[in-house]
Amino acid sequence: MATTTAAKTRTEILISGFGGQGVIRMGQILGLCAIKQGHRVTMLKSHGTETRGGYVRAQLVISPEYVDSPVVEHADVFVAFSAPAYKKFYDCCSGRILYDPELVETIRADAPERHVAVPATALAKARFNNVLFANMIMLGALTRLAGLDYEAMKRAMLEVIPRFHEQNLAAMDVGYDLPVPV
Amino acid sequence: MATITRARVAEGLVAPWVEWERRCPKGRRLLEAGTYALTEGAIAAGCRVFAGYPITPATDIAEYMSKRLPQVGGYYMQCEDELAGMHACAGASLGGLKAMTATSGPGYTLMHDAYGWALTNEIPLVVVDAMRVGPISGITGAPGQGEFYVARYCTHGGNFETIVLSPSSVQEAFWLTIDAFNLSERFRTPVTILTDQVVSDMWEDLFLPDADEHLDFVVPRKHNLMMPFYPLGGADLDVPPNIIGRGTGVCVSAYTHTEEGYDIEEMEAQWAQTYRLVNKIRHHRDQLSRYETIGLEDADVVAVAYGADARTVKTAVLEARRQGLRAGFVRPITLWPFLDELYERDCHYVVCELNYDGQLVREVMRAAPDRAKVHFMGKSAELHTVAEVVAGLQGVARAGRIPELPYIWTEVR
């Protein structure tokens, strides 16, 4: 999962959804994990003025070298946590799309092989009786799909999130252990 | 000057922190925001007072400062507005402490009166303006570059030069803040850090030198022990600032003043004061060059941008070169005094900035050999994309003009 732009190897990740879902937290953990492994990272975060409910987007670029453009124009991975986000940023993605089927009910028919359904919200409700753990389930699934270092990701999560470590670790396991198409 | 080669293109960054980075081998690598880097840079530079009023996207600086300053024996003061905030900073600096305030465009305009006081009385301090799109309140969470000229003419009345620096990354924001404090001490003047919503809000890997590491490149606060208070009619650098209760004493006035700081209404005194305020900067321009360039030795078309926008523009230049175009890149870090010498090459220029009216482009038109070959790509509220800038560079290289693109303005009159 890498594109070559201007003779550089960079990985672009786009995460978007509603405010309050933990989109930025998820990006922060991914970014810190990459930094701990010696990479350079940029993360643009944009959001509406509302704390909850408005749109939120995190654009991450990870590279072994200094990242010039921090803008995601060709995402290698796109995590869609809402139908409006899926619709708005679909064209910015040239790689895999992880979507939550409870929030993104209809997907485009043109590229089914690029889509991976991760029922993060439903699993968070069923397993933890709390939708707030959906982002950690998604993070576990993304770690597996992208072939990232799972132990390093867990350490980054523990560093970023101050509380509820056991539940968050369990939620990451739920996502990581999901059957993912290769 | 450090020159590295990547993708077979000569790249050059001219800034004091190229050397500083080498002198700080030990530290921590973090994922932090530009506002955090601006705060930590100020603390590392010896800033011990922050007074201001919170505003998006500079609010986090106030918040970080309120936490950090008490830890290092400093003072955080939330004021009733920006005008009071900057006056309080000027007062703190006159009292002997390094001070900073931070705001966005709507607050920056309110500071003009205080800026004038600090400027004419030669009070060192640092002002951060995290630009958002305007005019006035505009969109709080969207980047703009509308204060290019406002930062130059940051108070009324004329008869002064200003120092304005602009970082393009979180890491650079850290080093550049130390640099801004150093320059404010050496030149005895307020320095503006003109940043934008993207640099201040974005998170990026940040190297913070260990706190116990002695940063010997920080210019310490000194006290003026010599009469006269104001070396009028001279252009000397490194005259220590006047501090209340130390050395000679101090006399602060908004009026044209004598060397002892008293009000005076004589043309000769006005001449002497202006000579000092203008020429202490103009005569030491060599101390103020900070910029980044790529491929100026063979470029047919040079893209010009500063701040966060320069990030995508730089990627576009590298991409255009990969496609066979002889493209170059200029990123002024020092915005004022304007670095005319960066535009000596007789070639096409494509100036990208985050406003539709065209500001930086007018200075490039003035400085470049052929005004007709200076092109404008204005955009607002969002960074240029790599694809847009590549299209602009190709259009100019092949047809001598920027192609029509949605949300891009090319007209400057």
Interface residues (C-beta under 8 A of the other chain):
Chain A: T5 A6 A7 K8 Q28 G31 L32 I35 H39 R40 V41 T42 M43 L44 K45 S46 H47 G48 T49 E65 V67 D68 S69 P70 V71 E73
Chain B: R6 A7 R29 L30 L31 T140 G141 V198 D201 M202 W203 E204 D205 A308 R311 T312 K314 T315 A316 L318 E319 R321 R322 L383 T385 V386 A387
